[in-house]
Every structure is written in C-alpha cells, then in structure tokens.
Amino acid sequence: ALYQPSAPGLMRRAATNRSFAESGMNTLLLLPALFSSDGGIERILRLYVRAAGELSREHERVLTVILNDSIIPAQRLSPYATPALAPPVACHRSRLACIWHTIRLARRSERLICGHMNLLRLAHLARRFSSRLEVWLIAHGIEVWRTFNEGERRALRSTKRILCVSDYTRKQLQANCPGLDPSRLIVQPNALDPQFTVATSPASTAEPGLILSVSRLTAADAYKGIDHLIEALPAIRAKVPVARLRIVGDGDDRVRLEALATARHVTGAVEFMGRVSDEALREHLASCEVFALPSGGEGFGLVYLEALAHGKPCIAADAGGAPEVVDAASGALVPYGDVPALEQACIDALGTLWDPMKLRSRAAEFSYDVFRRRLAAGW
C-alpha cells in the first residue's frame, strides 16, 4: 500500500492545499531516502518528518521530496505521519525528477530542510526560484568531515542553519569551512525512535560472554572496527573462555572478515548473522552481555542508544561523535585501532556487574521528546 490521504474530505483538502500553496507557509524536506534502506541516516530522517509535522503552525504543510525511494509504504510511514504531512514525493532514484519536484515545491515553502550534504547544492538551486526560502542542513557526520570544494563552501555559508548530530561534527565543519558563521551551527543530537521497543520475551535472557556488534559489512565501512573485534577475540577468550562475538549485518567485506576469524582460530566463536529483522535485532540486543562497535567514524551512533535502552554497556572508539553518547558510566572508550586496549575493555566489561537502570537512563537522555524540544527552540 502506498501513502495516500484518506478518502473523506479530499475536496476540502484540495482546496486547503491551494491556500497553503498560495501562502507559501510550508516546510519542505529534501531527503536522500526514507524507507529504501534502514541505516541510521534514514531512521533519523523519519524523526525529522514527524517532528516537522508536530511543530507546524496552523495552515502550514510539510512537503517531502525523496530521491532514492520508489514507494512509500503507508504502514511504515504511519508512525511518522501528522495531519500537516502532504503525500511524499518518491523520485525512484531519478535526479531529474528530484530536481523538478524540489524546485516546484520550494516555490510553495519558506523553509527547506536538506537531509544530506550531497543534496545541499540542489537545495540552493531551488532557493533561486524562491527568494524567501531558508535552507537548513542536517549534518550527520563523516560526510562533512572533509575538505570542501569552493561550490560546497559557498553553499554551506549560505545555509541558514546547520543541525549537527554531535559537537564533534560541528567542530569539523568549522575547521573545514573557514568563514562559516558559528552561530548557524546547532548541535542537534539524534534520538531513539519512539517506535523502538525493548525485547521482553523470556528468550531474551543475556547469554554469558556474548559480545554483540551491529554494522554494515562493506569495504567502504571498514572503519567500523569489526576486524579489530575479531583480532581481539583470542585474548578476550584467554581470560573469559565463554566469550564469543555475534555480528549482525552483511556486505561485501564479510568474506574478508570470515577469513580473518579463520586466521585468528576463532571461527567457532564468531557468529555472522547477516541482516535481520527489527524484532530479531531487539532479541540480539537483549541477549548480549556487552555491545561493541569500536568505529572510527560514527557521527553519533544510534545503535549505542538502542543497546543502552536494553540495559547493555557499550564499547566504542574514542573517535567521532561516539564519546558524546558512550561515557564511563555507560561503557568504555578505547583509542581507535588499539586492539590491546579493546581486548582489555571487553574483558573488563564482561567482568563488571552493570546496573541496567542506569544504562537505560543514559539512553533516555536522547529521547524523541528531548529531540523535538531542541528542534523547536530554533523552529
């Protein structure tokens, strides 16, 4: 099923749409994807769709243009839909369609929230057709931790507000785009989806020694540190014989990682689960003793929050935005790529009696309600 307005009141809605179009009091979300994948960026953009609708003023609509989605499943959109949300425009990976719809809807809007740096120049192209349009950008992390070309720098300097998922990302933007007005850079941390639930079935009892990691297993994401966990496992098992590593995720780097497990003689202690459903992921989070993702490139790390919500301590690298989520009370930070430090952190975490309530309270600091209040402050 595709998202469509309900049948009752269609004529009234059409008339209302005309008045909204004339007033231009709309917010346009320009997004790379929403449901075509389930990565962290897509999940947080769904929260922006919901929050934009909840923060809308009377007679304001929320319009969306989505580059990579082909369909918008009504059931999946429903938790994020509000009365202000107009039927989203899915562009089927057509950049031409995305450009056309963005310019068309920008002329009816006063605010355009760009969901990824790669779409920012299109956002500013649309601004040429609507002089009143404000452009905002959501900066997720690694995509802005780099040197920009002159066109990108001009686009960033012309952006009204840049919502950075972490202070680390904010500082990277300042360093890589000299002349960028720091008052326009706002730290807007990610949040747990209010639809996220904690597994509570009897099968979710923690399994002794189980270390869980969740990541894309692609060569492009080698910075996630899954290979470091495999390299650390022999030393961990020397101190904690029941320790084993369960890896959720898949990709073109899986063959290399499986070969690494063989080379380190821990094949029987490493489980590659592949991609799993949301329900299965919750069960894995509930079943582990420790969650570990020693990544060197997390802009934020939503999966840390999901683990903490299950009352699980987290092992993360002291890099990127991860230290703004994981602290000494909720786990441990290790230097990125330092396998001996990772070994010891996992051994210590497995040997510590953690208070699940304290871990869950850390996750609660990043609730959707907190996210919406912070966004509302500058709306």
C-alpha positions in Angstrom: 0.0 0.0 0.0 1.2 3.5 -0.8 0.7 6.5 1.4 -2.4 8.4 0.3 -4.7 10.9 2.0 -7.9 9.3 3.4 -10.9 9.4 1.2 -13.1 11.6 3.4 -12.6 15.3 2.9 -10.5 15.0 -0.3 -12.2 18.0 -1.9 -11.8 20.1 1.3 -8.1 19.0 1.4 -7.6 20.0 -2.2 -9.0 23.5 -1.5 -6.8 23.8 1.6 -3.8 22.7 -0.4 -4.4 25.6 -2.8 -4.4 28.0 0.1 -1.2 26.5 1.5 0.4 26.8 -1.9 -0.6 30.4 -2.1 0.6 31.3 1.4 4.0 29.5 1.0 4.0 28.8 4.7 5.3 25.3 4.2 8.4 23.2 5.3 10.0 21.2 2.5 12.1 18.2 3.5 14.6 17.2 0.7 15.8 13.7 1.7 18.1 11.1 0.1 16.0 8.2 1.4 13.4 7.3 4.0 12.4 3.6 3.7 14.6 2.2 0.8 17.1 1.3 3.5 17.3 1.1 7.3 20.6 2.9 8.0 21.0 5.4 10.8 20.5 8.4 8.5 17.2 7.1 7.2 16.0 6.3 10.7 16.8 9.8 12.0 15.2 11.5 8.9 11.9 9.7 9.8 12.0 11.6 13.1 12.5 14.9 11.3 9.4 14.1 9.2 7.4 13.5 12.4 8.8 16.5 14.3 8.4 18.9 11.4 4.7 17.9 11.3 4.3 18.3 15.0 6.0 21.7 15.0 4.0 23.0 12.1 2.0 26.1 12.5 -1.7 26.4 11.7 -2.2 26.3 7.9 1.3 25.0 7.3 2.1 21.8 5.4 5.1 19.5 5.5 6.2 18.6 2.0 8.8 15.9 1.2 10.9 15.0 -1.8 12.8 11.7 -1.5 15.5 10.9 -4.1 16.0 7.2 -3.7 12.7 5.7 -2.6 10.4 4.2 -5.2 7.4 3.7 -3.0 6.3 5.0 0.4 4.6 2.1 2.3 1.6 3.5 4.2 2.1 1.2 7.1 5.8 2.2 7.6 5.0 5.9 7.2 2.1 5.9 9.5 4.0 6.3 12.8 5.7 9.5 11.4 2.7 11.0 9.6 0.8 14.0 11.0 -2.2 16.0 9.8 0.3 18.5 8.3 2.1 15.9 6.2 1.3 16.0 2.5 1.8 12.8 0.4 5.5 12.4 0.0 7.1 12.5 -3.5 9.2 9.5 -4.2 11.6 10.1 -7.1 12.6 6.5 -7.9 16.4 7.4 -7.9 15.8 9.9 -10.7 17.9 13.0 -10.1 15.9 14.9 -12.8 12.6 14.1 -11.1 14.2 15.1 -7.7 15.4 18.5 -9.2 12.0 19.2 -10.8 9.9 18.4 -7.7 12.3 20.2 -5.4 12.1 23.4 -7.4 8.3 23.1 -7.8 7.6 22.6 -4.1 10.3 25.1 -2.9 8.2 27.9 -4.5 5.4 27.0 -2.1 7.7 26.8 1.0 9.5 29.1 3.4 11.9 26.5 4.8 13.8 23.7 3.1 15.5 21.2 5.4 18.1 19.3 3.4 18.7 15.8 4.7 22.2 15.2 3.4 25.2 17.2 2.3 25.1 15.6 -1.1 21.8 17.4 -1.8 22.8 20.8 -0.5 23.6 22.3 -3.9 20.2 21.3 -5.2 18.6 22.9 -2.1 20.4 26.2 -3.0 19.4 25.8 -6.7 15.8 25.7 -5.5 16.4 28.8 -3.5 17.0 30.8 -6.7 13.3 30.2 -7.5 12.0 31.4 -4.1 13.8 34.4 -2.5 12.0 33.9 0.8 13.3 30.3 1.2 15.5 29.4 4.1 17.8 26.4 3.6 18.7 24.2 6.6 21.1 21.2 6.5 21.3 18.1 8.7 25.0 17.2 9.1 25.2 13.5 10.1 28.9 13.0 10.4 31.6 11.6 8.2 30.1 13.2 5.0 31.2 16.6 6.3 34.5 15.6 8.0 36.4 16.5 4.9 37.7 19.3 2.7 35.1 21.1 0.7 35.3 22.5 -2.8 34.5 26.1 -3.4 31.0 25.4 -4.6 30.3 23.4 -1.4 31.8 26.1 0.8 29.6 28.8 -0.8 26.5 26.6 -0.3 27.4 26.0 3.4 28.0 29.7 4.0 24.6 30.5 2.5 22.8 27.9 4.7 20.6 29.5 7.4 21.0 26.7 9.9 23.1 23.5 10.1 21.9 20.9 12.5 24.9 18.9 13.6 24.3 15.5 15.2 27.3 16.0 17.6 29.7 18.7 18.8 32.5 16.8 17.0 30.7 17.2 13.7 30.1 20.9 14.5 33.9 21.4 15.1 34.8 19.5 11.9 32.5 21.8 9.8 34.1 24.9 11.4 37.6 23.6 10.6 36.8 22.5 7.0 34.8 25.6 6.0 36.6 28.7 7.1 34.3 31.7 7.3 31.2 29.7 8.2 29.2 31.6 10.8 29.4 29.6 14.0 26.0 30.9 15.2 24.4 28.9 12.4 25.9 25.6 13.6 23.5 24.0 16.1 24.1 20.7 17.9 21.0 18.6 17.4 21.8 15.1 18.7 20.0 12.1 17.3 17.3 10.3 19.2 15.7 6.9 19.8 12.7 6.4 17.6 9.6 6.4 19.8 8.6 3.2 17.8 11.7 1.4 19.2 10.8 -1.1 21.8 12.8 -3.3 24.1 12.7 -7.1 23.8 11.0 -8.6 26.8 10.4 -12.2 25.8 11.8 -15.0 28.1 14.2 -15.9 25.3 15.9 -12.5 25.7 17.9 -13.5 28.9 21.5 -12.4 28.5 23.9 -15.1 27.3 27.1 -15.3 29.3 30.1 -13.9 27.4 28.2 -12.8 24.4 29.6 -9.6 22.7 27.3 -8.2 20.1 28.2 -5.9 17.2 25.9 -4.4 14.6 27.3 -2.8 11.4 27.3 -2.8 7.6 30.0 -5.2 6.5 31.2 -3.3 3.4 34.7 -2.4 2.4 33.6 1.3 2.4 32.7 0.9 6.1 35.9 -0.8 7.2 36.3 2.0 9.7 33.6 0.4 11.8 36.3 -1.8 13.5 34.7 -5.2 13.2 38.1 -6.6 12.2 39.5 -5.2 15.4 36.9 -7.1 17.4 37.8 -10.3 15.7 41.5 -9.7 16.2 40.8 -9.0 19.9 38.7 -12.2 20.5 41.6 -14.7 21.1 43.0 -12.6 24.0 39.4 -12.0 25.4 38.7 -15.7 25.3 42.0 -16.4 27.1 40.6 -14.5 30.1 36.9 -15.2 29.5 36.7 -18.7 27.9 32.9 -18.4 27.3 33.3 -15.1 25.3 32.1 -15.1 21.8 31.3 -12.5 19.1 28.0 -12.2 17.3 27.9 -9.9 14.3 24.7 -8.6 12.8 24.9 -7.1 9.3 26.1 -8.0 5.9 28.0 -6.7 2.9 30.9 -7.2 0.5 33.5 -7.2 3.3 32.0 -10.3 5.0 34.2 -12.8 3.2 37.4 -10.9 4.4 36.1 -10.8 7.9 35.2 -14.5 7.9 38.7 -15.3 6.6 40.2 -13.2 9.4 38.2 -15.2 12.0 39.7 -18.4 10.5 43.2 -16.9 10.6 42.8 -16.0 14.2 41.4 -19.5 15.0 38.2 -18.2 16.4 35.8 -19.4 13.7 33.7 -21.3 16.3 33.4 -18.3 18.5 32.3 -15.8 15.8 28.7 -15.8 14.5 27.8 -13.9 11.3 24.1 -13.4 11.5 23.6 -11.4 8.3 20.8 -8.9 8.0 18.0 -9.4 10.5 14.5 -8.0 11.1 14.0 -5.3 13.7 12.4 -7.8 16.0 15.4 -10.2 15.7 17.8 -7.3 16.3 16.0 -6.4 19.6 16.3 -10.0 20.7 20.1 -10.0 19.9 20.5 -6.7 21.9 18.6 -8.3 24.8 20.7 -11.5 24.6 24.1 -10.0 24.7 26.2 -9.1 27.8 28.1 -6.3 26.1 27.6 -4.3 22.9 30.8 -3.3 21.0 31.3 -1.1 17.9 34.8 0.4 18.0 34.2 2.6 15.0 36.4 5.4 14.0 33.8 7.3 12.0 30.5 7.4 13.9 28.9 10.8 13.6 26.6 9.8 16.5 25.8 6.1 16.7 22.1 5.3 17.1 22.9 1.7 17.8 24.6 2.6 21.0 21.4 4.1 22.2 19.5 1.0 21.2 21.9 -1.1 23.2 21.7 1.2 26.2 18.0 1.1 26.1 18.3 -2.7 26.6 20.5 -2.1 29.6 23.7 -3.1 27.9 27.1 -1.5 28.3 28.8 -0.2 25.2 32.4 -0.4 24.0 33.2 2.4 21.5 36.2 4.0 20.0 37.2 7.4 21.4 36.6 9.0 18.0 34.0 11.0 16.1 30.7 11.6 18.0 30.7 8.3 19.9 32.2 9.8 23.1 29.1 12.1 23.3 26.9 9.1 23.6 29.0 6.5 25.5 30.7 7.6 28.7 32.5 5.9 31.6 29.1 5.2 33.3 27.6 3.5 30.3 30.6 1.6 28.9 34.2 2.3 27.8 36.0 4.2 25.2 39.2 2.9 23.6 41.6 4.5 21.1 40.6 3.6 17.6 42.5 0.7 16.2 44.2 -0.1 19.6 43.4 -3.9 19.7 45.1 -4.5 23.1 43.0 -1.7 24.6 39.9 -3.1 23.0 40.7 -6.6 24.5 41.0 -5.2 28.0 37.9 -3.1 27.7 35.8 -6.1 26.6 37.3 -8.3 29.4 36.6 -5.6 32.0 33.0 -5.0 30.7 32.3 -8.8 30.8 33.5 -8.9 34.4 31.6 -5.9 35.6 28.1 -6.0 37.2 26.3 -3.2 35.4 23.1 -1.5 36.6 20.6 -1.8 33.7 18.5 1.1 35.0 21.5 3.5 34.9 22.3 2.4 31.4 18.7 2.9 30.3 18.6 6.3 31.9 21.6 7.3 29.7 19.6 6.3 26.6 16.6 8.3 28.0 18.7 11.5 27.7 18.3 11.1 23.9 14.6 10.5 23.8 12.4 11.7 20.9 10.8 14.3 23.2 14.2 15.8 24.0 15.0 15.8 20.3 11.8 17.6 19.4 12.2 20.2 22.2 15.7 21.0 21.0 14.5 21.3 17.4 11.6 23.5 18.5 13.9 26.0 20.1 15.1 27.2 16.7 12.0 26.5 14.6 
